Amino acid sequence: MRLFGPRTLGLALGGGSARGLAHIGVLKVLDAEGLAPDILTGTSMGAVVGALYAAGMTPAEIETIALGLDMKGLLGLADVAIRKGAMLSGDRIEAFLAERLPATFEELSRPFGCVATDLTRGTVAEFTSGDLVTAVRASMSVPLVFVPVRTNDALYVDGFVTEPVPVSLAQRLGAEVVAAVEVAGSGTVTLGSADEKEQGLIKTLHGALAGEESWKRGTSSLEIAVATLETFERRITEASIADADLVISPEVHGVSGFEFMAAERIIAAGEVAARGAVEQVRRKTRRR
């Protein structure tokens, strides 16, 4: 730990599916304030945003990608998996990433690492070198949504299962100050009338994807399953961020992980949260 001068800033970006778009807003503010992170780590959507930034994209460029996805474009990334234990194969997402990221970690413009969960060992898996696209794809492999990533000796699913916000990885990569950005879901549902009929899967997904502020999570089978996962994730997140020097927590916890069409609103929430943390970041990193 250096005694004088600026300290190395690490930004640990948490998982949260669509809620993770708030990371773009956080990066926009930190960049504008001269507080660009030296090191980035990410889980799931945090891995996607972090990798794009570490590859040299500006927050504005990443925002353009997020805002440019209309419903048709979003559905175009969804490739239905047949008899593979998940809804989507993830091949189109992987191609999407390959078009925008370098092939390896070593080609990035700044240190970056991401995490997944190795189901063959029941442990967190950290990626900091080698195949970048496969690592990010593994990090965002939400169980039952995306087909897991398989290698010769491991089967990887989303990092939120073991390390929702990779603070410790940022520290091991050399960060002297780590700002954790957590975007875990609320883990709650909204009760309707007792005799209310359950919506079908397609209708439930469409309501969430539309990103309308009036949309509320109900009690369909899918929504209950997602709320259960979020409750689990929030508990792990508390432990995951315990060693962070500061925590940035955008007000997106009530947003569905499927609400990608609400990108503008989610990014704005990230900006608001980051502005509230600017002075604390300056003080801890000794950047004035």
LINTA-V184728 format. One record per backbone hydrogen bond with DSSP energy under -1.0 kcal/mol. NH is the residue of the N-H (numbers start at 1). CO is the residue of the C=O. Records with the same first field share a line. If there is no record, write none. Layout:
# LINTA-V184728
NH=CO  CO
This chain:
# LINTA-V184728
7=285
10=177
11=39
12=179
13=41
14=181
15=164
18=257
19=16
20=17
21=18
22=19
23=20
24=21
26=22
27=23
28=24
29=25
30=26
31=27
32=28
33=29
34=31
35=30
38=9
39=9
40=111
41=11
42=113
43=13
46=43
48=44
49=45
50=46
51=47
52=48
53=49
54=50
55=51
56=53
57=52
62=58
63=59
64=60
65=61
66=62
67=63
68=64
74=70
75=71
76=72
77=74
78=75
81=87
87=144
88=145
89=79
94=90
95=91
96=92
97=93
98=94
99=95
100=97
101=97
105=130
107=104
108=105
109=54
113=40
114=127
115=42
116=125
117=157
118=123
119=155
122=118
123=118
125=116
127=114
132=103
135=131
136=132
137=133
138=134
139=135
140=136
141=138
142=140
145=142
146=142
147=88
149=156
151=154
156=149
157=117
158=141
159=139
161=158
162=159
163=159
167=165
170=166
171=167
172=168
173=169
174=171
175=170
176=8
177=8
179=10
180=246
181=12
182=248
186=253
190=217
196=193
204=200
205=201
206=202
207=203
208=204
209=205
210=206
211=208
215=212
224=220
225=221
226=222
227=223
228=224
229=225
230=226
231=227
232=228
233=229
234=230
235=231
236=232
237=233
238=234
239=235
240=236
241=237
244=241
245=178
246=178
248=180
252=250
255=252
259=256
260=258
262=259
263=260
266=262
267=263
268=264
269=265
270=266
271=267
272=268
273=269
274=270
275=271
276=272
277=274
281=277
282=278
283=279
284=280
285=281
286=282
287=282
